Amino acid sequence: MNPAGLHIIAEMTQCDCTHLSQVDVIRRMMLDAAKISHSAVIAQKFVRIGEGVSGVVIIGESHLSIHTWPEHGYASVDLYSCNQGSNLELALNAITGVLKPRKNNVLIIERGGPDGPHILDLIPFKLSRRKNPHKRTRPMA
């Protein structure tokens, strides 16, 4: 397996708090996100911590994880895969569809290259508009 991969970090704020404290809903959402992104699920673990939920889906290519703070309407999402066949943007769109954040700052990093990590994009909210998830859509300063 090639170590090069795509890493998406999302800071979701002003989320619909309905699901942020529900372990079963968050688990199902993350497993659905793995499935829609064409990632092979190896294991998963979700727990309630305080008012929120922390969980991880181990995929054959790396991981999908989430930590929620319902009292702040906040979710931290981390998606990483070195499988070029995975589409993490579909996974993030699925998660966004459930949590409905008003603000979603997303950092996309290409990892595992010979020159180290490379920031591909820092974009707000909707990812589905991008045609090629591995192509930079605007220069980074």
Steps between C-alpha positions, in 0.01 A plus 500: 500500500624847412543721809380806307154598611240767543428643846188710559458691825164669556401744773118498505339774705144606567387142435146379544544365855230233458748219428827619655442307825350184349758222481290276272427781253865609485613137457253438214594832335874417507449143374279634221772756418757220475271301272418792271873584470579142387715434808540150647390502866726292727374606846310775679462638851270778621459622857321773688737745665330767709211631292665407170610203297848392392545232241723346241450277200818314414509445125744285307660820377509700830212655699192720530450664840270746672472681833188699588418770754120545489513772764699708247333376180844382386641192329862427413532258207818334376503286185817339364553242229793387289267310266475697176165326440344656810307823464522676835312801370191281461550387859526859622190603305308212663612611848417862421154394385425347841663759728393804293768746612448865415878533475739230384866588456681223318872442458607253230855366522684264268726280714774245442668674207877529462496864614275444800142620550355742249194716567268464205220725617336684785137538406169588658201267517385317182757263353276338241560784254861393442543272199841358590556456875877464450544816292565838659213738426677819605853590602589499866682803640 
